[in-house]
Amino acid sequence: GTNAEGSSTKTRIRGENSITADNKPLVILDGIPFDGPWSEINPNDIESIEVLKDASSTSIYGSRGANGVIMVTTKRGQSGKPTVSYSGYVSLSQVSKEMDMLNGRELYGLLKEAQEKYPKTALKIPGWIDPDNLNDTNWQDEVFRTAPVTGHSLSVSGGTETTRYSLSGNYLMHQGIVKNSDFNRAGI
């Protein structure tokens, strides 16, 4: 996957098995094959995860299970009174360390010195650059930000001896530390 907020992760059970074919394991979500990214599954809804590998995955699922099978079971309602639960969090993400950068005057001086010492190989300074009017923009400050992350999950479950139910909804808002790399997810 990429490093963008909300990007999907690669899941491998036995590593890279094929050069030309897909190496993803088969994901079974409550008995149904699931081909979406992991970021679409609310972690609060997961009851258990089981990994089938070796001969058991191919004997049950055939060639589709050749790269292994991940069985995800979501939470179920229990008989009795309805249960309502909420979980939420708020956090901040930020760049841990920015690189030290030259300002415009320092960069100009470095280029000028290189041009004087190595006139044939050094980067040429364009004639239109005015050394007395240089821009000191720190591009890291223009690109990065301290970004909030909030997540909310609400579920209602219950049932009788014969019927059980579990309803849940979630919302994730993750602003990226790189501007314009936000990720939002809502699910039911």
C-alpha positions in Angstrom: 0.0 0.0 0.0 0.9 3.6 0.0 1.6 5.8 3.0 -1.5 7.9 2.5 -4.1 8.1 5.3 -6.6 5.2 5.0 -4.6 3.3 2.4 -4.9 -0.4 2.6 -2.2 -2.7 3.9 -0.7 -5.7 2.2 -1.6 -9.0 3.9 0.6 -12.0 3.2 0.4 -15.4 4.9 3.3 -17.2 3.2 5.0 -14.2 1.5 5.1 -13.5 -2.2 4.2 -16.8 -4.0 3.7 -15.7 -7.6 5.2 -13.2 -10.0 2.2 -12.7 -12.2 -0.8 -13.8 -10.1 -2.4 -12.1 -7.0 -0.7 -13.0 -3.7 -3.6 -11.8 -1.4 -5.1 -14.3 0.9 -8.8 -15.0 0.7 -10.7 -13.0 3.4 -14.0 -14.6 4.6 -16.1 -12.1 6.5 -18.9 -13.9 8.4 -18.9 -16.7 5.9 -18.9 -14.4 2.8 -15.8 -13.7 0.6 -14.7 -10.1 1.2 -12.5 -8.4 -1.4 -12.5 -4.9 0.0 -9.5 -3.3 1.8 -9.0 -3.9 5.5 -9.7 -0.2 6.2 -13.4 -0.8 5.4 -13.8 -3.2 8.4 -14.5 -1.5 11.7 -12.0 -3.0 14.2 -14.7 -2.6 17.0 -17.0 -5.1 15.2 -14.4 -7.9 15.0 -15.0 -10.8 17.4 -12.2 -13.1 16.2 -9.7 -13.6 13.4 -8.6 -17.1 12.3 -5.9 -17.8 9.8 -6.1 -21.0 7.7 -2.9 -22.0 5.9 -1.3 -25.1 4.4 -3.6 -27.8 3.1 -6.6 -26.8 5.1 -7.2 -23.6 3.2 -7.1 -25.2 -0.2 -9.1 -28.3 0.9 -12.0 -26.0 2.0 -11.8 -23.2 -0.5 -9.9 -24.7 -3.5 -7.6 -22.6 -5.5 -9.1 -19.4 -4.1 -7.5 -20.4 -0.8 -4.0 -21.1 -2.2 -2.6 -18.0 -0.6 -4.2 -18.8 2.7 -7.5 -17.8 4.2 -8.3 -15.2 6.9 -11.6 -15.9 8.5 -13.1 -12.8 10.2 -16.1 -13.2 12.5 -18.0 -10.1 13.7 -19.7 -9.7 17.0 -23.2 -11.2 17.5 -26.0 -10.1 19.8 -26.7 -12.1 22.9 -30.2 -13.0 24.2 -31.4 -10.7 26.9 -31.7 -7.0 27.4 -30.4 -4.7 24.6 -26.8 -3.6 25.1 -25.7 -0.2 23.9 -22.0 0.6 23.7 -20.0 3.6 22.5 -16.3 4.1 22.1 -14.5 7.1 20.8 -11.2 8.7 20.7 -9.4 11.9 19.7 -5.7 12.2 19.0 -3.2 14.3 17.1 -0.6 13.2 14.6 2.4 15.2 13.5 5.8 15.0 11.9 8.2 13.7 14.5 11.2 15.7 13.1 11.6 18.1 10.2 14.8 18.3 8.3 17.1 21.3 8.8 16.8 23.4 5.7 18.9 26.2 4.2 17.2 29.6 3.9 17.4 31.5 0.6 20.5 33.4 1.4 22.4 30.3 2.6 21.4 28.3 -0.5 22.5 31.2 -2.8 25.8 31.4 -1.0 26.4 27.7 -1.3 25.6 27.7 -5.0 27.8 30.8 -5.6 30.7 29.1 -3.8 30.3 25.9 -5.8 30.1 27.9 -9.0 33.4 29.7 -8.2 35.3 26.5 -7.1 33.8 24.2 -9.8 32.7 26.4 -12.7 32.3 23.6 -15.2 30.3 21.2 -13.1 28.4 23.3 -10.6 24.7 24.2 -10.9 24.5 27.5 -12.7 22.6 30.3 -10.8 20.1 31.9 -13.1 20.8 35.6 -13.9 17.3 36.6 -12.9 17.8 35.7 -9.2 18.2 38.8 -7.1 20.5 37.9 -4.2 19.1 40.8 -2.1 15.5 39.6 -2.5 15.5 35.9 -1.8 12.4 33.9 -0.6 12.8 32.1 2.7 9.8 29.8 2.4 10.1 26.7 4.6 8.3 24.2 2.3 7.9 21.7 5.2 5.8 24.2 7.0 3.7 24.7 3.9 3.1 20.9 3.4 2.9 19.5 6.9 0.4 20.2 9.7 -0.6 18.9 13.1 -3.6 16.8 12.2 -6.5 15.6 14.4 -7.8 12.1 14.3 -11.3 11.2 15.7 -13.1 7.9 15.8 -16.6 7.1 17.0 -18.3 3.7 17.2 -21.8 3.0 18.4 -23.4 -0.5 18.6 -26.7 -1.9 19.8 -27.1 -5.7 20.3 -29.5 -8.1 22.0 -32.1 -10.6 21.2 -34.2 -13.5 22.4 -33.6 -17.2 22.5 -34.5 -17.6 18.8 -33.5 -14.2 17.3 -30.4 -12.2 17.9 -29.3 -8.9 16.5 -26.3 -6.6 16.4 -26.3 -3.2 14.7 -23.2 -0.9 14.7 -22.1 2.3 13.1 -18.8 4.0 13.0 -17.1 7.1 11.8 -13.4 7.8 11.4 -12.0 11.2 10.4 -8.3 11.2 9.9 -6.7 14.3 8.6 -3.3 13.6 7.1 -0.2 15.4 8.3 0.4 16.2 4.6 -2.2 18.7 3.6 -5.0 17.4 1.4 -4.4 13.7 2.4 -7.4 13.3 4.6 -9.3 10.0 5.1 -12.9 9.7 6.2 -14.8 6.4 6.7 -18.4 5.9 7.8 -19.8 2.4 8.1 -23.0 0.6 9.3 
